[in-house]
Amino acid sequence: MSRALPKYNKRRVAIIGGAAAVALSGAVIAGSALAGETSKSTNSQAARTKASPGTVSCPAVAPSLPAIPASAKAEVDRNLALLDTQIAEANKRLVDTVGQGGANFAQNAIVGPLKDKRVATINRIATAIGRTAAKPQGLDSLAACTLNAGGAAGGGAAASPSPSPTQQAGGNTGNTGNTGNTGNTGNTNAAGTVSCPAVAPSLPAIPASAKAEVDRNLALLDTQIAEANKRLVDTVGQGGANFAQNAIVGPLKDKRVATINRIATAIGRTAAKPQGLDSLAACTLNK
């Protein structure tokens, strides 16, 4: 009985040892497999993260427009700004969805729908002009945009984002085609300031009955300049080469024309109406 016990113990040790070896081998194999999966997943995610989203490039619309009737200006301005908003939104989607979908995802899900939006917006611009003037034709050809591809995975930096939607009529040069919307070449450094001719020194004697209105509009001229200078600061880096001129300095002239005309009209009610003050409306951009 005493001799059988060691044999039994030896057999039990052998069985336990064999089971432990099998369990250890399984753990090693499973660990290797998991490590491989983790590495593969990490590498794949890194490749997607490093891919650059690119940007959309769309033809500028404003330079192709005819003279805009005053009655249509507000609506045209609004839709030109909307074109820029649409581009900014498309560029944001390119960033937000980088690495998603197949090879044609960006073209089919972002660039194609952007064209449809632009067609509708451009048609509204043409319709607004056409209510009181000849309706511009062929603007639909400006609706299609192209995708400027980003850098290859693991390498290139992302292209610059689209300008933000702050365009006014007569401009819309930030609307990509607008220098390709890849460099934001205009308004990229110092904001600059606007310089406008003084109006008060060119006024004749102001009747007492007109003084309050004249003073109010002279103050408004100063306010308009201050607002334009603030916009230059707030939009620095946005738009194309002519963004500041078209979106800020040009509209400032229109505001000044209206204000200066109110001054002349106020004086003209009880005295000779001053002439030629409109020549003081245009401002220059000091870089």
Secondary structure, 3 states (H helix, E strand, C coil): CCCHHHHHHHHHHHHHHHHHHHHHHHHHHHHHHHHHHHHHHHHHHHHHHHCCCCEEECCCCHHHCCCCCHHHHHHHHHHHHHHHHHHHHHHHHHHHCCCCCCCCHHHHHHHHHHHHHHHHHHHHHHHHHHCCCCCCCCHHHHCCCEEECCCCCCCCCCCCCCCCCCCCCCCCCCCCCCHHHCCCCCCCCCCCEEECCCCHHHCCCCCHHHHHHHHHHHHHHHHHHHHHHHHHHHCCCCCCCCHHHHHHHHHHHHHHHHHHHHHHHHHHCCCCCCCCHHHHCCCEEEC
